[in-house]
Amino acid sequence: MVYMVVDVVLSKPQYEFITTKAKFPAMVAGLGSGKTEAAVQRLLSKKLTSPKTNVAYYLPTYDLINTIAIPRIEKILGTFGIQSKLNKNEKFIEIKGYGRIYLRTVDRPERIVGYEVAHSIVDELDTLPTDKAVEVWRKILARNREKTQESNTIGVATTPEGFKFVYDRWHRRGNEQYKIIKASTHSNAHNLPYDYIDNLMQEYPENLLKAYINGDFVNLNFSTVYSEYDRHKHNTYLSIQPSDTLHIGMDFNVGKMAAVVAVIRDGIPHIVDQHTDIMDTPAMIQRLKNAYQGHPIAIYPDASGKNRKSQNASNTDIQLLRNAGFIVYVNSANPLVRERVLAVNVKLKKNELYVNVDKCPAVVEALEQHAYDKNGEPDKTSRHDHINDALGYFVAYKYPVYGGHVRRLKLKGT
């Protein structure tokens, strides 16, 4: 047996999460608390100490797997001098002499099939609706059946998202095997810019500070989604001028397409027009061309539009926008819903987002009335989600919100 020793700078919560003997530990953490780093370190600790078994890492989307999980895993393996090979098609990392790390998403629970592991890590489990989180948890439990010398484990690293699945399973119904390890943003301050926490405390809405900095469970149910909005404080009388470039956030929904139109003055966006209940993308394109002839137009759409097709099966909705001559700004995947909501609330709190009450009545009504449902998610049964989503895609793209002690880990390996 060969012992590999590496010095890793960890906070106390990170170290506890990595080394705990609990069967189902949950690191419930604020933003910037280092939970993903701890999750990857725990995953590799389990892998390297049990080389004859496989492990799995779960994230909300494959975009996050590609940009967060894979680079971190490969970097840490490199510090151990361990060779690995990524299978992009099958989504696993083959580690020479140590088996596989399976990489899966939780957005499609029905795809969590066809492999067995001894240990798993689930990152951002609480971003799922409660019923979907329950299904995902059961699917992952079913995969965790590879025999090992120690108990099979599933570790969860998540930001608290109200009284949802993690609160219910770990806090309300948990036992000694369901262990909560709280990690505030302050616990990882040595790895953050000196003013990171101060900036978050100045900018974040008060009702989310406890959750996203302290890692506390906060009741979001039935509260207003855009709690910082005030129709009087955030009103603008600006309108579109002939020389304006128009910045348009867009949400795709057949028969209910929505768009918000912004102009930017002194770096501050003003929402000055709206379009709701449009049939499809070609109809929206025609509406915009008729309304804003001569204006340069930049579109900030729902990223899922690259997979949707309107009319011609060879054209996606986003490609149709580009073919129409619009500039399109879109990432490979949408941000998490909470990131869109936070981006809008932060701009409202800083008085850096305004809405023309007279010209945008649907936007005003949606900002005032859109509430969280019983699962702590923005309610999708109301008529308010489409126009707010359109606003969120624009704001989150244009104005995104980004969010020790040396402890020695002795890892056994062959």
matplotlib code that plots the C-alpha trace (Angstrom):
import matplotlib.pyplot as plt

x = [0.0, 1.4, 0.5, 0.1, 0.3, -0.8, -1.1, -4.5, -5.7, -9.2, -11.7, -13.0, -16.4, -14.6, -12.3, -15.3, -17.3, -14.3, -13.5, -16.8, -17.8, -21.5, -23.3, -25.1, -23.3, -24.7, -22.5, -25.1, -23.2, -23.2, -21.9, -18.2, -17.8, -15.8, -18.5, -17.7, -14.0, -14.9, -17.2, -14.5, -11.9, -14.3, -15.1, -11.4, -10.7, -13.3, -12.0, -8.3, -9.0, -11.2, -9.5, -11.5, -14.8, -16.3, -17.7, -20.2, -20.4, -23.8, -24.4, -27.5, -26.3, -23.6, -22.4, -21.5, -19.9, -17.7, -16.8, -16.5, -16.3, -14.0, -11.3, -11.2, -11.0, -8.2, -6.3, -6.4, -5.5, -2.5, -1.2, -1.2, 0.6, -2.2, -3.0, -6.6, -8.6, -11.9, -14.5, -16.6, -19.3, -20.0, -19.2, -16.8, -13.2, -11.0, -8.3, -5.3, -5.4, -8.5, -11.5, -14.0, -15.7, -19.1, -20.3, -24.1, -26.7, -29.8, -32.0, -33.1, -33.5, -34.5, -31.0, -29.5, -29.3, -26.9, -23.9, -23.0, -20.8, -19.8, -19.9, -21.6, -21.5, -24.5, -23.7, -26.6, -29.3, -31.6, -31.8, -34.3, -38.0, -38.7, -40.6, -37.8, -35.1, -36.9, -36.8, -33.1, -32.2, -33.9, -32.2, -28.8, -29.4, -30.2, -26.9, -24.9, -24.8, -21.2, -19.7, -16.9, -15.1, -16.8, -20.4, -21.5, -22.0, -23.7, -22.5, -24.5, -23.0, -25.7, -26.8, -30.0, -33.0, -35.7, -37.5, -37.1, -35.7, -32.5, -34.2, -36.8, -34.5, -31.5, -32.9, -36.5, -36.3, -32.6, -30.7, -27.0, -26.3, -27.9, -25.3, -25.5, -22.2, -22.9, -20.4, -20.8, -19.1, -17.0, -15.4, -13.7, -12.7, -9.0, -9.7, -11.9, -11.1, -10.9, -14.1, -16.1, -18.3, -18.8, -19.9, -22.4, -23.9, -24.3, -25.9, -28.0, -31.6, -32.1, -34.3, -31.5, -28.5, -29.0, -29.3, -26.6, -24.0, -24.7, -25.9, -29.2, -32.5, -34.8, -38.5, -39.0, -42.5, -45.1, -42.9, -42.5, -39.8, -38.7, -38.9, -36.7, -39.1, -41.0, -43.0, -42.4, -38.7, -37.9, -40.1, -38.6, -40.0, -37.4, -38.5, -36.8, -34.9, -33.9, -30.2, -30.8, -29.5, -32.2, -31.4, -34.2, -34.6, -36.7, -38.5, -39.6, -43.0, -45.4, -48.3, -46.9, -43.6, -42.4, -39.9, -38.7, -37.0, -34.3, -32.3, -29.1, -28.3, -25.1, -24.6, -28.0, -30.8, -34.3, -37.1, -39.1, -41.3, -42.8, -44.2, -46.4, -48.4, -46.6, -47.4, -43.8, -40.3, -41.1, -44.1, -41.8, -39.2, -41.8, -43.2, -39.7, -38.8, -42.1, -41.8, -38.1, -37.0, -33.6, -32.5, -29.6, -31.1, -29.3, -31.3, -30.7, -32.8, -33.6, -30.7, -33.1, -34.0, -31.0, -32.9, -36.4, -37.5, -40.1, -41.7, -38.6, -37.3, -33.7, -33.8, -33.6, -35.3, -31.9, -30.7, -33.9, -33.0, -29.5, -30.8, -33.2, -30.1, -30.2, -27.2, -27.7, -26.0, -26.5, -24.5, -24.5, -27.0, -29.3, -28.1, -29.8, -33.2, -31.9, -29.0, -31.5, -33.7, -30.7, -29.3, -32.6, -33.0, -29.4, -29.9, -33.1, -31.6, -28.8, -31.3, -29.6, -32.7, -35.8, -39.1, -41.4, -44.7, -46.9, -45.3, -44.6, -47.7, -47.2, -43.6, -44.7, -47.5, -45.3, -42.5, -45.0, -47.1, -44.8, -44.5, -42.8, -44.8, -45.0, -41.7, -39.9, -39.7, -41.0, -44.6, -45.1, -48.9, -49.4, -49.1, -46.2, -43.3, -42.8, -42.2, -40.0, -38.0, -37.4, -36.2, -34.0, -32.2, -31.2, -30.1, -28.3, -26.3, -25.5, -25.1, -24.3, -23.9, -20.8, -20.7, -7.5, -5.8, -3.6, -4.9, -3.1, -5.1, -3.5, -5.0, -4.4, -3.7, -2.2]
y = [0.0, 3.4, 6.5, 9.8, 13.0, 16.4, 19.6, 21.2, 24.6, 23.9, 25.6, 23.8, 23.0, 21.8, 19.4, 18.1, 17.4, 15.6, 13.4, 12.8, 9.1, 10.0, 8.0, 11.0, 14.3, 17.6, 20.7, 23.5, 26.5, 30.2, 31.5, 31.5, 29.1, 26.5, 23.8, 22.7, 22.4, 20.4, 18.2, 17.4, 16.8, 14.4, 12.6, 12.0, 11.0, 8.3, 7.2, 7.0, 5.1, 2.6, 2.0, -1.1, 0.8, 3.6, 7.0, 9.5, 13.3, 15.0, 18.6, 20.4, 20.6, 19.2, 22.8, 22.9, 19.5, 20.7, 24.0, 23.2, 19.5, 18.2, 20.9, 20.7, 16.9, 16.8, 19.5, 17.7, 14.4, 16.2, 17.2, 13.5, 12.7, 10.3, 9.8, 10.1, 10.1, 11.8, 9.9, 12.8, 10.7, 8.5, 11.2, 9.5, 9.9, 6.8, 6.9, 4.7, 2.0, 3.5, 2.9, 5.5, 8.8, 9.0, 12.5, 12.9, 15.7, 15.8, 17.7, 14.4, 11.8, 9.1, 9.1, 8.1, 4.4, 1.8, 2.0, 1.2, 3.1, 3.0, 6.7, 9.8, 13.5, 15.7, 19.4, 22.0, 19.4, 22.0, 24.0, 21.3, 21.5, 19.2, 16.5, 16.3, 16.2, 13.3, 11.4, 12.2, 11.1, 7.8, 7.2, 8.0, 5.7, 2.9, 3.5, 3.4, -0.4, -1.4, -3.4, -1.7, -2.3, 0.7, 2.0, 3.4, 7.2, 10.1, 13.5, 16.6, 20.1, 22.8, 26.3, 26.3, 27.1, 27.5, 24.7, 22.2, 18.7, 19.1, 20.8, 18.1, 15.1, 16.3, 18.9, 17.9, 14.1, 13.4, 11.2, 10.7, 9.4, 12.5, 15.0, 18.8, 20.6, 24.4, 26.6, 30.3, 32.5, 33.8, 30.4, 30.6, 34.3, 33.5, 32.3, 35.3, 38.9, 41.1, 42.9, 40.0, 39.5, 43.2, 43.6, 40.8, 42.2, 45.6, 44.3, 41.2, 41.4, 41.2, 38.1, 36.1, 37.2, 34.5, 31.8, 32.9, 34.1, 32.3, 29.0, 29.2, 27.8, 30.7, 30.6, 31.7, 30.1, 32.5, 35.5, 37.9, 36.9, 40.4, 41.8, 44.9, 46.3, 49.5, 51.0, 54.6, 54.4, 52.4, 54.3, 56.0, 58.4, 57.6, 56.4, 55.1, 57.7, 57.5, 56.8, 54.1, 50.6, 48.4, 45.6, 42.9, 40.1, 37.2, 34.2, 31.4, 29.9, 28.9, 31.3, 33.2, 34.5, 37.6, 40.3, 43.4, 46.3, 48.3, 51.3, 52.1, 55.5, 56.2, 52.5, 52.0, 49.9, 51.4, 49.0, 51.1, 48.7, 45.2, 42.5, 39.7, 36.7, 36.5, 33.3, 32.1, 33.3, 34.4, 36.4, 38.0, 38.8, 40.5, 42.5, 43.8, 44.7, 46.6, 48.4, 49.4, 50.0, 51.6, 50.6, 48.3, 45.4, 43.1, 40.0, 38.2, 35.1, 32.0, 29.6, 26.7, 28.4, 26.8, 23.5, 24.7, 24.9, 27.3, 26.4, 25.2, 22.2, 23.1, 26.4, 26.8, 29.9, 31.5, 30.9, 32.5, 35.6, 35.7, 35.2, 38.2, 40.4, 40.7, 40.5, 37.6, 37.3, 33.8, 31.4, 27.6, 27.1, 29.3, 30.5, 28.9, 30.5, 31.9, 33.6, 35.3, 36.4, 37.7, 39.6, 41.5, 42.1, 43.3, 45.9, 47.0, 47.3, 49.5, 51.6, 50.6, 49.2, 51.2, 50.4, 52.8, 52.2, 53.7, 51.8, 48.4, 47.6, 43.8, 44.1, 46.2, 43.9, 40.8, 42.3, 43.3, 40.1, 37.2, 34.9, 31.7, 28.5, 25.9, 24.4, 27.7, 28.1, 31.2, 30.3, 29.0, 28.7, 32.5, 34.7, 36.6, 34.2, 34.7, 38.4, 38.2, 35.4, 37.7, 40.5, 38.0, 36.7, 40.2, 41.3, 38.1, 38.1, 41.8, 42.3, 38.9, 38.5, 36.3, 34.7, 28.9, 26.3, 23.8, 20.3, 17.2, 14.5, 11.0, 9.1, 5.4, 4.1, 1.1]
z = [0.0, -1.0, 0.8, -1.1, 1.0, -0.2, 1.7, 0.9, 2.3, 3.6, 5.9, 8.9, 7.2, 4.0, 6.0, 8.0, 4.9, 3.2, 6.2, 7.9, 8.4, 8.1, 5.4, 3.9, 4.8, 3.4, 3.2, 3.3, 2.3, 1.4, -1.9, -2.2, 0.7, -1.3, -1.4, -4.9, -4.1, -1.0, -3.1, -5.6, -2.8, -1.1, -4.3, -5.1, -1.5, -1.8, -5.2, -4.3, -1.0, -2.8, -6.2, -7.1, -7.1, -9.1, -8.0, -9.5, -9.5, -10.2, -11.3, -12.6, -16.2, -18.5, -19.0, -15.3, -15.6, -18.5, -17.0, -13.3, -12.4, -15.1, -14.9, -11.1, -11.1, -13.7, -11.8, -8.5, -10.1, -11.7, -8.3, -7.3, -10.6, -11.5, -15.2, -16.3, -19.6, -20.3, -22.3, -23.6, -25.3, -22.3, -19.7, -17.4, -16.5, -16.5, -13.9, -14.5, -11.8, -10.0, -12.2, -13.3, -12.2, -13.8, -14.6, -14.7, -14.5, -12.4, -14.9, -16.5, -13.7, -16.1, -17.4, -14.1, -15.1, -16.5, -14.1, -10.5, -8.0, -4.4, -3.6, -5.0, -4.8, -5.7, -6.2, -5.9, -5.2, -3.6, -6.9, -8.0, -7.3, -4.3, -6.2, -8.7, -6.0, -4.4, -7.7, -8.3, -4.7, -5.2, -8.5, -7.1, -4.1, -6.6, -8.4, -5.1, -4.9, -5.8, -3.0, -0.9, 2.3, 3.9, 3.8, 0.5, 0.8, -0.9, -0.1, -1.0, -1.4, -1.9, -1.3, 0.8, -1.3, 1.3, 3.1, 0.3, 0.0, 1.8, 4.7, 4.9, 4.6, 6.7, 9.1, 9.8, 9.4, 9.6, 11.9, 12.7, 9.2, 7.7, 8.9, 8.1, 7.9, 7.7, 5.8, 5.7, 3.1, 6.0, 6.5, 3.1, 3.3, 3.0, -0.6, -1.6, -2.6, 0.5, -0.3, -1.6, 1.4, 2.0, -1.7, -1.3, 1.9, 0.3, -2.9, -2.0, -1.0, 2.7, 2.6, 0.9, 2.9, 5.5, 2.9, 0.5, 3.0, 6.2, 4.7, 6.7, 5.6, 4.8, 4.1, 0.5, 0.1, -1.2, -0.8, -3.7, -6.1, -7.0, -3.5, -4.3, -6.9, -6.2, -9.1, -7.9, -7.0, -10.2, -12.6, -15.7, -18.2, -20.8, -24.2, -27.4, -29.3, -33.0, -32.3, -29.6, -29.7, -28.3, -25.9, -25.9, -23.5, -24.9, -23.6, -25.9, -25.4, -28.2, -28.1, -25.1, -26.3, -24.4, -24.8, -22.9, -24.6, -22.9, -23.7, -21.7, -20.4, -18.6, -18.2, -16.6, -18.3, -18.7, -19.7, -22.2, -24.1, -23.9, -26.2, -24.8, -26.0, -29.4, -31.3, -32.2, -33.2, -36.8, -35.5, -32.9, -35.5, -37.7, -34.7, -33.8, -37.3, -37.8, -34.4, -34.5, -38.1, -38.3, -34.8, -34.1, -32.1, -29.6, -28.4, -25.1, -25.4, -23.5, -24.2, -24.8, -28.1, -29.7, -29.4, -30.4, -34.0, -35.4, -38.8, -40.8, -39.0, -40.0, -38.2, -34.4, -32.8, -32.1, -35.6, -36.9, -34.8, -36.3, -39.8, -39.3, -38.8, -35.0, -32.8, -30.4, -27.0, -25.5, -23.4, -24.0, -21.1, -19.1, -15.7, -12.6, -11.9, -8.6, -10.5, -12.8, -9.9, -7.9, -10.9, -11.3, -7.5, -7.2, -9.9, -8.4, -4.9, -6.3, -8.2, -11.5, -13.3, -14.2, -15.8, -17.7, -15.8, -18.6, -21.5, -19.7, -17.6, -17.9, -16.7, -13.7, -12.8, -13.1, -11.0, -8.3, -8.2, -9.2, -6.1, -5.1, -5.1, -2.3, -3.5, -3.2, -7.0, -9.0, -9.7, -13.3, -13.1, -13.1, -16.2, -14.7, -15.4, -19.2, -19.1, -16.0, -17.6, -20.6, -18.3, -16.4, -19.4, -20.4, -17.0, -16.0, -19.2, -19.3, -15.5, -14.0, -10.2, -9.4, -6.5, 6.1, 7.8, 6.2, 6.9, 5.7, 4.0, 4.0, 1.0, 0.6, -2.9, -4.7]

ax = plt.figure().add_subplot(projection="3d")
ax.plot(x, y, z, "-o")
ax.set_aspect("equal")
plt.show()
